[in-house]
Amino acid sequence: METKYPPDAKVYPAGEGAFLSITDMLAYFEKMGAMRVSDLHIKCGTQPAYRIDGELVRLKGGVVTEQIAEGLVYPLLGPKNIEALQRDFAVDCSYKFGTLQFRINAFKDNDGLSTAVRALGMDIPAPEKIGFPNMAWQDIIRRKHGMVLFTGITGAGKSTTIASLIDRIAENRACRIITLEDPIEYIFTQKNSMISQRELGRDVDTFTHGLRSMMREDPDIIFVGEMRDAETVSLTLTAAETGHLVFSTLHTRDVVGSITRILDFFPYQKQDEIRNQLSLGLRYIISQKLIPRKDGSGRVVAMEILNSNYAIANLIRKGKIEQMYSQMQVKTKNQPDERMITMERHLSILVKHGQIDLLEAQKWANDLKSFQDAMKNESDIEVT
């Protein structure tokens, strides 16, 4: 298998007699930049398509056959992952090309082989460049314990934001950082901190097994790629309670939905216990969306931020989750005990600053009425 699928084999008919290899296709990410071209989709029965500024754009060449798909995708997987794909019908892995790291998900569908290739820059952006609407990130990197949860749909920039914060911590503090990722996305360099990155399927079999062994590895900071089941959630909350700073992610669209999703992992009779753990261990929830810029030059992040101060912790403990949104609407001062913002408020700020279009903001708002109210509010918040 090592020689059967070389990455520079020109197997895709791109039109006008030209043929492309998978390395040619990956080179386009480097040319345009991973912030603009985020994904490549390869699927039997249609042309390959790039996601450019959030929209799918197909190549104008031929339709991908099973043989072409294998010639493009298998060089990214390698023999072990090809075997896993044929056995399990789906596989996750990573691939490094040039200055970029790629996250690969290959799977079988009704037409044959399909693959999503996600580009991640090797250069981790500074927190100042992410687009936080306040100084919440400074609170986070100074913390010694507690859980910081990042939520949003796939492709919302969660991994980039977490990598930025971990990289700044590693630069400024001498501590032990261990990550559990599926797959590894950003590669951290050893700075003042000592960092171990573990990949599911290569270094550890599951998040829960990795978390259990991690408790014997003396970590200060833990990054769990995703909370996927009750056991992972429970272990992550316990780690946050017992003196570790824990980062993790959920695929939810807003802050309130994130709390509900965590509780839904557990049977009703255990939810009081989980609410109590959350009230003690949670520090921040940051929900992200990437919105196309008004000038067409890429995308900008919009954030909803919950700071689990005393009032929020009390609402969580009492199960009054629906009242958290009103706290985010009023606790907006840029000071440690507040620093909250709703998605609708941040969208309105980005519109007023000319970064995104009004109609685009309306499409991405979780609550259109709240967004309209935010647009009418004359007060403003400085975007850092």
ZAGUGU-991976 format. One record per residue (C-alpha): residue in one letter; x, y, z. Coordinates in Angstrom, 3 decimals. Layout:
BEGIN
NODE code       px       py       pz
NODE    A        X        Y        Z
...
REM end
This chain:
BEGIN
NODE code       px       py       pz
NODE    M    0.000    0.000    0.000
NODE    E    2.917    2.364    0.590
NODE    T    3.747    2.676   -3.125
NODE    K    0.334    2.036   -4.663
NODE    Y   -1.009    5.490   -3.736
NODE    P    1.704    8.168   -4.099
NODE    P    0.488   11.652   -3.060
NODE    D    1.870   13.321   -6.195
NODE    A    0.042   11.000   -8.645
NODE    K   -2.028   13.214  -10.985
NODE    V   -5.306   11.302  -11.037
NODE    Y   -8.059   13.934  -11.181
NODE    P   -9.059   15.274  -14.654
NODE    A   -9.331   19.015  -14.002
NODE    G  -10.323   19.948  -17.562
NODE    E   -8.491   21.154  -20.693
NODE    G   -6.157   18.175  -20.489
NODE    A   -4.873   19.049  -16.993
NODE    F   -4.681   16.513  -14.184
NODE    L   -4.318   17.223  -10.449
NODE    S   -2.825   15.225   -7.592
NODE    I   -3.944   15.489   -3.993
NODE    T   -0.806   17.550   -3.282
NODE    D   -1.899   19.994   -5.993
NODE    M   -5.265   20.288   -4.259
NODE    L   -3.702   20.799   -0.818
NODE    A   -1.353   23.441   -2.240
NODE    Y   -4.420   25.583   -3.013
NODE    F   -5.033   25.919    0.751
NODE    E   -1.523   27.341    1.169
NODE    K   -1.998   29.704   -1.765
NODE    M   -5.322   31.132   -0.539
NODE    G   -4.880   30.739    3.232
NODE    A   -6.689   28.419    5.635
NODE    M   -8.850   31.262    6.982
NODE    R  -10.442   31.656    3.532
NODE    V  -10.336   28.091    2.178
NODE    S  -11.291   25.888    5.113
NODE    D  -12.275   22.518    3.599
NODE    L  -11.977   20.230    0.602
NODE    H  -14.739   17.696   -0.077
NODE    I  -14.067   14.692   -2.300
NODE    K  -17.028   12.460   -3.153
NODE    C  -17.769    9.838   -5.776
NODE    G  -20.300   10.955   -8.368
NODE    T  -19.530   14.682   -8.360
NODE    Q  -16.643   17.131   -8.670
NODE    P  -14.425   17.959   -5.688
NODE    A  -15.454   21.147   -3.879
NODE    Y  -13.623   23.665   -1.698
NODE    R  -15.368   25.589    1.074
NODE    I  -14.342   29.183    0.429
NODE    D  -15.524   31.835    2.906
NODE    G  -18.147   29.359    4.119
NODE    E  -19.578   28.476    0.684
NODE    L  -18.968   25.309   -1.360
NODE    V  -17.303   25.932   -4.732
NODE    R  -16.924   22.935   -7.072
NODE    L  -14.025   22.382   -9.435
NODE    K  -14.951   22.449  -13.131
NODE    G  -13.308   19.148  -13.969
NODE    G  -14.572   15.605  -14.223
NODE    V  -16.759   13.602  -11.891
NODE    V  -14.879   11.632   -9.228
NODE    T  -14.974    7.863   -9.670
NODE    E  -14.112    5.312   -6.997
NODE    Q  -10.676    4.847   -8.568
NODE    I  -10.015    8.608   -8.632
NODE    A  -11.266    8.954   -5.050
NODE    E   -8.863    6.267   -3.854
NODE    G   -5.997    7.917   -5.748
NODE    L   -6.735   11.238   -4.040
NODE    V   -7.713   10.091   -0.555
NODE    Y   -5.638    7.004    0.220
NODE    P   -2.289    8.898    0.145
NODE    L   -3.645   11.007    3.035
NODE    L   -4.582    7.958    5.113
NODE    G   -1.696    5.512    4.899
NODE    P   -1.971    1.703    5.156
NODE    K   -3.235    1.469    8.754
NODE    N   -6.043    3.964    8.255
NODE    I   -7.003    2.458    4.899
NODE    E   -7.514   -0.845    6.700
NODE    A   -9.569    0.905    9.402
NODE    L  -11.713    2.595    6.739
NODE    Q  -12.403   -0.699    4.994
NODE    R  -13.231   -2.351    8.322
NODE    D  -15.202    0.412   10.082
NODE    F  -16.447    2.412    7.034
NODE    A  -15.099    5.674    8.515
NODE    V  -11.775    6.926    9.857
NODE    D  -10.302   10.129   11.314
NODE    C   -6.661   11.098   10.994
NODE    S   -4.341   14.049   10.422
NODE    Y   -1.951   14.941    7.616
NODE    K    0.800   17.550    7.397
NODE    F    1.522   19.308    4.117
NODE    G    3.793   22.326    3.781
NODE    T    2.901   24.908    6.400
NODE    L   -0.526   23.415    7.130
NODE    Q   -1.939   20.611    9.240
NODE    F   -5.032   18.865    7.849
NODE    R   -7.763   16.971    9.666
NODE    I   -9.096   14.122    7.540
NODE    N  -12.411   12.295    7.851
NODE    A  -12.889    9.564    5.234
NODE    F  -16.129    7.591    5.102
NODE    K  -18.313    5.444    2.875
NODE    D  -21.671    6.672    1.574
NODE    N  -24.251    5.482   -0.949
NODE    D  -21.992    6.370   -3.891
NODE    G  -18.705    5.086   -2.497
NODE    L  -15.775    6.889   -0.870
NODE    S  -16.225   10.419    0.516
NODE    T  -13.764   12.581    2.399
NODE    A  -13.758   15.906    4.241
NODE    V  -10.356   17.582    4.479
NODE    R  -10.140   20.454    7.005
NODE    A   -7.176   22.861    6.873
NODE    L   -5.523   24.140   10.033
NODE    G   -2.654   26.590    9.983
NODE    M    0.530   25.483   11.702
NODE    D    0.970   29.009   13.009
NODE    I   -1.277   29.400   16.036
NODE    P   -2.816   32.899   16.163
NODE    A   -2.362   35.068   19.247
NODE    P   -5.446   35.492   21.481
NODE    E   -5.455   39.190   20.605
NODE    K   -6.064   38.239   16.952
NODE    I   -8.938   35.790   17.566
NODE    G  -11.663   38.438   17.915
NODE    F  -12.805   38.230   21.546
NODE    P  -15.411   40.962   22.288
NODE    N  -13.909   41.546   25.747
NODE    M  -10.909   40.507   27.842
NODE    A  -12.336   37.145   28.933
NODE    W   -9.329   35.390   27.393
NODE    Q   -7.016   37.083   29.905
NODE    D   -9.087   35.669   32.776
NODE    I   -8.933   32.202   31.218
NODE    I   -5.169   32.010   30.714
NODE    R   -4.590   33.101   34.336
NODE    R   -6.866   30.427   35.789
NODE    K   -5.429   27.437   37.664
NODE    H   -8.535   25.246   37.692
NODE    G  -12.080   24.938   36.368
NODE    M  -13.696   24.008   33.053
NODE    V  -13.726   26.275   29.991
NODE    L  -16.125   24.965   27.357
NODE    F  -16.121   26.013   23.701
NODE    T  -19.204   25.294   21.625
NODE    G  -20.375   25.769   18.068
NODE    I  -20.977   23.871   14.865
NODE    T  -18.175   22.089   13.033
NODE    G  -15.916   24.681   11.425
NODE    A  -16.745   27.470   13.894
NODE    G  -13.111   27.939   14.931
NODE    K  -13.281   26.271   18.339
NODE    S   -9.990   24.391   17.892
NODE    T   -8.203   27.562   16.787
NODE    T   -9.396   29.528   19.821
NODE    I   -8.412   26.772   22.257
NODE    A   -5.013   26.343   20.600
NODE    S   -4.417   30.089   20.887
NODE    L   -5.133   30.079   24.630
NODE    I   -3.103   26.936   25.350
NODE    D   -0.171   28.293   23.347
NODE    R   -0.201   31.541   25.358
NODE    I   -0.328   29.597   28.631
NODE    A    2.566   27.411   27.470
NODE    E    4.561   30.527   26.689
NODE    N    3.962   32.247   30.026
NODE    R    3.766   29.437   32.586
NODE    A    5.842   26.413   33.547
NODE    C    3.166   23.727   33.760
NODE    R    2.256   20.282   32.444
NODE    I   -0.245   20.260   29.568
NODE    I   -1.792   17.060   28.186
NODE    T   -4.262   16.915   25.295
NODE    L   -6.584   14.171   24.033
NODE    E   -7.537   14.883   20.413
NODE    D   -9.356   13.116   17.589
NODE    P   -7.281   13.780   15.579
NODE    I   -4.460   16.153   16.597
NODE    E   -4.996   19.454   14.846
NODE    Y   -2.573   22.192   15.885
NODE    I    0.950   21.093   16.823
NODE    F    2.227   22.867   19.942
NODE    T    5.902   23.658   20.417
NODE    Q    7.586   23.107   23.773
NODE    K    7.965   26.524   25.392
NODE    N    7.933   27.148   29.164
NODE    S    5.382   24.371   29.589
NODE    M    5.805   20.650   28.898
NODE    I    3.145   19.513   26.418
NODE    S    2.031   15.991   25.464
NODE    Q   -0.497   15.588   22.644
NODE    R   -2.263   12.232   22.376
NODE    E   -4.353   11.142   19.392
NODE    L   -7.290    8.734   19.582
NODE    G   -6.627    5.544   17.676
NODE    R   -2.875    6.066   17.769
NODE    D   -1.880    6.874   21.369
NODE    V   -5.084    6.041   23.241
NODE    D   -8.256    4.161   22.347
NODE    T  -10.974    6.404   23.882
NODE    F  -11.356    9.762   25.607
NODE    T  -12.452    8.036   28.819
NODE    H   -9.400    5.753   28.936
NODE    G   -7.166    8.721   28.182
NODE    L   -8.759   10.771   30.954
NODE    R   -8.447    7.974   33.491
NODE    S   -4.751    7.497   32.758
NODE    M   -4.201   11.244   32.651
NODE    M   -5.090   11.568   36.304
NODE    R   -1.874    9.628   37.050
NODE    E    0.238   11.779   34.718
NODE    D    0.339   14.946   36.877
NODE    P   -1.289   17.405   34.444
NODE    D   -1.977   21.032   35.271
NODE    I   -3.958   21.733   32.117
NODE    I   -6.099   19.249   30.162
NODE    F   -7.639   19.556   26.724
NODE    V  -10.315   16.982   25.879
NODE    G  -11.139   17.283   22.174
NODE    E  -14.868   16.662   22.597
NODE    M  -17.294   15.572   25.312
NODE    R  -19.177   12.782   23.532
NODE    D  -20.754   10.697   26.272
NODE    A  -21.764   10.715   29.930
NODE    E  -18.550    9.113   31.174
NODE    T  -16.334   11.639   29.381
NODE    V  -18.457   14.522   30.703
NODE    S  -18.311   13.138   34.249
NODE    L  -14.539   12.635   34.187
NODE    T  -14.005   16.091   32.666
NODE    L  -16.104   17.750   35.382
NODE    T  -14.257   15.813   38.083
NODE    A  -10.905   16.928   36.654
NODE    A  -12.098   20.558   36.703
NODE    E  -13.202   20.204   40.329
NODE    T   -9.936   18.640   41.495
NODE    G   -7.522   21.433   40.648
NODE    H   -7.059   21.205   36.866
NODE    L   -7.783   23.759   34.173
NODE    V   -9.799   21.814   31.585
NODE    F  -10.672   22.831   28.030
NODE    S  -13.242   20.921   25.995
NODE    T  -15.826   21.324   23.219
NODE    L  -19.463   20.558   22.427
NODE    H  -21.403   20.797   19.178
NODE    T  -24.150   23.149   20.353
NODE    R  -25.261   26.479   18.930
NODE    D  -25.464   28.588   22.098
NODE    V  -24.525   28.792   25.772
NODE    V  -27.900   27.827   27.237
NODE    G  -28.137   24.838   24.900
NODE    S  -24.692   23.723   26.051
NODE    I  -25.835   23.407   29.677
NODE    T  -28.941   21.520   28.556
NODE    R  -26.874   19.215   26.356
NODE    I  -24.549   18.313   29.240
NODE    L  -27.510   17.489   31.480
NODE    D  -29.136   15.414   28.726
NODE    F  -26.178   13.029   28.770
NODE    F  -27.401   11.799   32.162
NODE    P  -30.589   10.152   33.487
NODE    Y  -33.007   12.454   35.270
NODE    Q  -32.155   11.108   38.722
NODE    K  -28.508   12.101   38.331
NODE    Q  -29.020   15.582   36.893
NODE    D  -29.093   17.326   40.289
NODE    E  -25.614   15.973   40.987
NODE    I  -24.338   17.125   37.568
NODE    R  -25.861   20.594   38.028
NODE    N  -24.026   20.851   41.334
NODE    Q  -20.751   19.780   39.700
NODE    L  -21.242   22.325   36.929
NODE    S  -21.979   25.110   39.395
NODE    L  -18.690   24.373   41.178
NODE    G  -16.423   23.556   38.244
NODE    L  -17.601   25.598   35.256
NODE    R  -15.766   28.867   34.625
NODE    Y  -16.619   29.945   31.070
NODE    I  -18.723   28.813   28.131
NODE    I  -17.825   30.431   24.821
NODE    S  -20.060   29.743   21.827
NODE    Q  -18.602   30.686   18.438
NODE    K  -19.691   31.298   14.865
NODE    L  -17.597   32.350   11.881
NODE    I  -19.379   35.041    9.843
NODE    P  -18.377   36.142    6.292
NODE    R  -16.788   39.586    6.304
NODE    K  -18.623   42.425    4.603
NODE    D  -15.676   43.130    2.279
NODE    G  -15.421   39.458    1.207
NODE    S  -11.899   39.080    2.610
NODE    G  -12.637   36.073    4.825
NODE    R  -14.587   35.465    8.022
NODE    V  -14.762   37.033   11.473
NODE    V  -15.639   35.328   14.747
NODE    A  -18.824   36.149   16.663
NODE    M  -18.964   34.959   20.257
NODE    E  -21.468   34.383   23.022
NODE    I  -19.722   34.352   26.403
NODE    L  -20.991   33.085   29.749
NODE    N  -18.850   33.856   32.800
NODE    S  -19.877   31.518   35.617
NODE    N  -19.919   34.048   38.435
NODE    Y  -21.820   33.520   41.692
NODE    A  -25.204   34.420   40.171
NODE    I  -24.754   32.089   37.178
NODE    A  -23.504   29.235   39.380
NODE    N  -26.595   29.660   41.556
NODE    L  -28.920   29.513   38.532
NODE    I  -27.206   26.329   37.319
NODE    R  -27.424   24.702   40.744
NODE    K  -31.155   25.532   41.035
NODE    G  -31.884   24.412   37.480
NODE    K  -33.013   27.872   36.333
NODE    I  -31.116   27.580   33.053
NODE    E  -33.567   29.765   31.117
NODE    Q  -32.609   32.808   33.241
NODE    M  -28.940   32.749   32.192
NODE    Y  -29.579   34.631   28.936
NODE    S  -30.821   37.709   30.785
NODE    Q  -27.628   37.672   32.883
NODE    M  -25.554   37.688   29.686
NODE    Q  -27.562   40.683   28.479
NODE    V  -26.797   42.840   31.526
NODE    K  -23.444   41.619   32.926
NODE    T  -21.451   43.126   30.051
NODE    K  -18.916   45.325   31.818
NODE    N  -15.320   44.487   30.944
NODE    Q  -14.436   43.457   34.489
NODE    P  -13.643   39.990   35.952
NODE    D  -17.025   39.346   37.617
NODE    E  -18.980   40.190   34.429
NODE    R  -17.467   40.022   30.901
NODE    M  -20.517   38.358   29.345
NODE    I  -22.148   38.946   26.001
NODE    T  -24.936   37.400   23.949
NODE    M  -24.403   36.281   20.361
NODE    E  -26.941   38.867   19.238
NODE    R  -25.065   41.685   20.996
NODE    H  -21.727   40.728   19.461
NODE    L  -23.313   40.444   16.003
NODE    S  -24.766   43.931   16.395
NODE    I  -21.335   45.300   17.346
NODE    L  -19.747   43.693   14.291
NODE    V  -22.458   45.249   12.091
NODE    K  -21.969   48.691   13.642
NODE    H  -18.211   48.440   13.143
NODE    G  -18.716   47.609    9.472
NODE    Q  -17.187   44.130    9.708
NODE    I  -20.266   42.119    8.693
NODE    D  -23.410   42.860    6.704
NODE    L  -26.738   43.390    8.476
NODE    L  -28.531   40.685    6.481
NODE    E  -25.691   38.240    7.155
NODE    A  -25.911   38.956   10.882
NODE    Q  -29.650   38.320   10.854
NODE    K  -29.068   34.883    9.311
NODE    W  -26.631   33.904   12.068
NODE    A  -28.533   35.306   15.076
NODE    N  -29.978   32.701   17.452
NODE    D  -32.896   35.028   18.296
NODE    L  -33.870   37.607   15.664
NODE    K  -35.910   39.744   18.091
NODE    S  -32.983   39.973   20.523
NODE    F  -30.693   40.924   17.645
NODE    Q  -33.070   43.678   16.528
NODE    D  -33.202   44.981   20.106
NODE    A  -29.389   44.943   20.279
NODE    M  -29.185   46.939   17.036
NODE    K  -31.452   49.617   18.533
NODE    N  -29.262   49.925   21.635
NODE    E  -27.001   52.927   21.257
NODE    S  -24.454   51.815   23.893
NODE    D  -21.403   49.975   22.561
NODE    I  -18.695   47.627   23.781
NODE    E  -15.103   47.930   22.674
NODE    V  -14.067   44.953   20.536
NODE    T  -10.497   43.939   21.330
REM end
